[in-house]
Amino acid sequence: MKPVSIGIIGGGLMGREIASAFARWCALTEINVVPQLVSVADLNPAALEWFKHIPSCTQRTADYRELLANPAIDVVYVAVPHDQHETLYKDVLLAGKDLLAEKPFGIDLDSARRINAVVEQSGRFVRCSSEMPFFPGAQRAFRYATSGALGRVLEVVSGFHHSSDLDPNKPANWKRWSAQCGEGGALNDLGMHACHIPLRLGWKPHSLFAQLQKGYATRPDGKGGSVACDTWDNAQLHTWTKIQGQDVPMRLEMKRLAPGATNTWFLELRGTEGGVCFSTAEPKTLWQFERGEEQWWKRTELGFGTAFKTVTGGIFEPGFPDVIQQMWAAYLLEREGLLNGRFGCATPQEAVASHEIFAAALLSEKEGRVVAL
Ligand SMILES: NC(=O)c1ccc[n+]([C@@H]2O[C@H](COP(=O)([O-])OP(=O)(O)OC[C@H]3O[C@@H](n4cnc5c(N)ncnc54)[C@H](O)[C@@H]3O)[C@@H](O)[C@H]2O)c1
């Protein structure tokens, strides 16, 4: 087993999730790289306190520069509010470390392009976090799309829905403020998830029309008052993409106001010969279309067919912590040159391309028109 020393900057929701994925790395059976969390940086002392649960994590600091100065660290994972992505990602690269960056890879398109320029100059190994394609059902849908079984593609729908913003009494946090989340709001929050597989398939939109909606204009501030919220909560992007020389309608959806949905990522591909649908709402179920004398939607229970094998029983069902761990397995193996054709993490180029889509969506909303990309 080759150890890889990791530092985490931002020990909040995602920082803790990643730390717990490392802590049960023994679940992976055919992998010769093991991440060791050695350091965490967070401005919040309570966030740092939690990392005392991780024996290997001996450096806990409020100053991320101390983490970057630690010569033992090979890879840094950064999970901080979007307004800080650019500064911190560049600092990680300038410190000579590899990076797994959280989405959206900068607060806006210009920021993403500037980060990418430093990535290219640095020569470091950099990927952007997007774990949902590592669900076995998503992997199967991706392979189905590349197999040609769809025939002529008629329609693509890719999206990510949750309902966290439906409760008007939920206190505001940085994800509801443009200054920290970015003008894109739900686009920045959820867009990489919706764009990752279409972009990997080469299905970048060449034009789009965006419908963006805001939620509650004010929310409790958590201290007895209220505070203005200004980000877009829901986005439906009606796009055209070119697939095998044909224009195909592709709908990209990102919603924080989707009644009943909790972290529901979905992909629906329909063609003249076949079709495939997967949603994390039914995490082990794959739907495939077949056309013969009659037409069938066949339902398969996939079980735990992950790309990177684990001790988990093959009939068990996968979940969010599993795909986070799978994504890290992909990151660490690709970094070693051992991905061997398996699905890799989102690249900086894909992250920039997703921002090109978000920027076009904001322009479309502002001017009420179809925008060419
Ligand atoms: N991949 C996913 O599924 C997923 C899910 C949620 C969030 N995210 C992304 O992860 C990132 C963080 O989101 P979160 O939900 O974990 O946020 P969070 O608010 O829960 O945590 C962010 C942490 O960063 C810390 N922080 C802020 N500035 C810092 C600095 N300069 N130095 C050190 N620490 C600092 C905060 O104190 C906080 O603990 C965002 O980019 C978000 O879009 C990804």
The ligand as an SDF file (V2000), in Angstrom:
LIG
                    3D

 44 48  0  0  0  0  0  0  0  0999 V2000
  -19.5450   17.5200   -3.7650 N   0  0  0  0  0  0  0  0  0  0  0  0
  -20.6620   17.7310   -3.0830 C   0  0  0  0  0  0  0  0  0  0  0  0
  -21.5870   16.9290   -3.1330 O   0  0  0  0  0  0  0  0  0  0  0  0
  -20.7790   18.9410   -2.2230 C   0  0  0  0  0  0  0  0  0  0  0  0
  -21.8080   19.0390   -1.2750 C   0  0  0  0  0  0  0  0  0  0  0  0
  -21.8530   20.2020   -0.4810 C   0  0  0  0  0  0  0  0  0  0  0  0
  -20.9230   21.2220   -0.6790 C   0  0  0  0  0  0  0  0  0  0  0  0
  -19.9700   21.0950   -1.6280 N   0  0  0  0  0  0  0  0  0  0  0  0
  -18.9620   22.1560   -1.8670 C   0  0  0  0  0  0  0  0  0  0  0  0
  -17.9850   22.0870   -0.8230 O   0  0  0  0  0  0  0  0  0  0  0  0
  -17.5260   23.4010   -0.5130 C   0  0  0  0  0  0  0  0  0  0  0  0
  -17.7940   23.6590    0.9690 C   0  0  0  0  0  0  0  0  0  0  0  0
  -19.1680   23.4590    1.2380 O   0  0  0  0  0  0  0  0  0  0  0  0
  -19.6520   22.9150    2.6610 P   0  0  0  0  0  0  0  0  0  0  0  0
  -21.0710   22.5380    2.4850 O   0  0  0  0  0  0  0  0  0  0  0  0
  -18.6850   21.9170    3.2010 O   0  0  0  0  0  0  0  0  0  0  0  0
  -19.5530   24.2800    3.4960 O   0  0  0  0  0  0  0  0  0  0  0  0
  -19.5310   24.4760    5.0640 P   0  0  0  0  0  0  0  0  0  0  0  0
  -19.9750   25.8860    5.2960 O   0  0  0  0  0  0  0  0  0  0  0  0
  -20.2160   23.3590    5.7700 O   0  0  0  0  0  0  0  0  0  0  0  0
  -17.9650   24.3510    5.4080 O   0  0  0  0  0  0  0  0  0  0  0  0
  -17.0210   25.2890    4.9500 C   0  0  0  0  0  0  0  0  0  0  0  0
  -15.9220   25.3580    6.0190 C   0  0  0  0  0  0  0  0  0  0  0  0
  -14.8740   26.1830    5.5070 O   0  0  0  0  0  0  0  0  0  0  0  0
  -14.3530   26.9130    6.6050 C   0  0  0  0  0  0  0  0  0  0  0  0
  -13.6090   28.0380    6.0580 N   0  0  0  0  0  0  0  0  0  0  0  0
  -14.0830   29.1470    5.4440 C   0  0  0  0  0  0  0  0  0  0  0  0
  -13.0630   29.9410    5.0620 N   0  0  0  0  0  0  0  0  0  0  0  0
  -11.9170   29.3030    5.4190 C   0  0  0  0  0  0  0  0  0  0  0  0
  -10.5330   29.6120    5.2890 C   0  0  0  0  0  0  0  0  0  0  0  0
  -10.1080   30.7490    4.7000 N   0  0  0  0  0  0  0  0  0  0  0  0
   -9.6260   28.7450    5.8000 N   0  0  0  0  0  0  0  0  0  0  0  0
  -10.0270   27.6050    6.3960 C   0  0  0  0  0  0  0  0  0  0  0  0
  -11.3250   27.2600    6.5540 N   0  0  0  0  0  0  0  0  0  0  0  0
  -12.2550   28.1110    6.0580 C   0  0  0  0  0  0  0  0  0  0  0  0
  -15.5830   27.2780    7.4180 C   0  0  0  0  0  0  0  0  0  0  0  0
  -15.2480   27.6530    8.7550 O   0  0  0  0  0  0  0  0  0  0  0  0
  -16.3910   25.9980    7.3280 C   0  0  0  0  0  0  0  0  0  0  0  0
  -16.1210   25.1200    8.4160 O   0  0  0  0  0  0  0  0  0  0  0  0
  -18.2610   24.3410   -1.4640 C   0  0  0  0  0  0  0  0  0  0  0  0
  -17.4590   24.5650   -2.5870 O   0  0  0  0  0  0  0  0  0  0  0  0
  -19.5110   23.5680   -1.8470 C   0  0  0  0  0  0  0  0  0  0  0  0
  -20.0460   23.9420   -3.0900 O   0  0  0  0  0  0  0  0  0  0  0  0
  -19.8780   19.9640   -2.3810 C   0  0  0  0  0  0  0  0  0  0  0  0
  1  2  1  0
  2  3  2  0
  2  4  1  0
  4  5  1  0
  4 44  2  0
  5  6  2  0
  6  7  1  0
  7  8  2  0
  8  9  1  0
  8 44  1  0
  9 10  1  0
  9 42  1  0
 10 11  1  0
 11 12  1  0
 11 40  1  0
 12 13  1  0
 13 14  1  0
 14 15  2  0
 14 16  1  0
 14 17  1  0
 17 18  1  0
 18 19  2  0
 18 20  1  0
 18 21  1  0
 21 22  1  0
 22 23  1  0
 23 24  1  0
 23 38  1  0
 24 25  1  0
 25 26  1  0
 25 36  1  0
 26 27  1  0
 26 35  1  0
 27 28  2  0
 28 29  1  0
 29 30  1  0
 29 35  2  0
 30 31  1  0
 30 32  2  0
 32 33  1  0
 33 34  2  0
 34 35  1  0
 36 37  1  0
 36 38  1  0
 38 39  1  0
 40 41  1  0
 40 42  1  0
 42 43  1  0
M  CHG  2   8   1  16  -1
M  END
$$$$
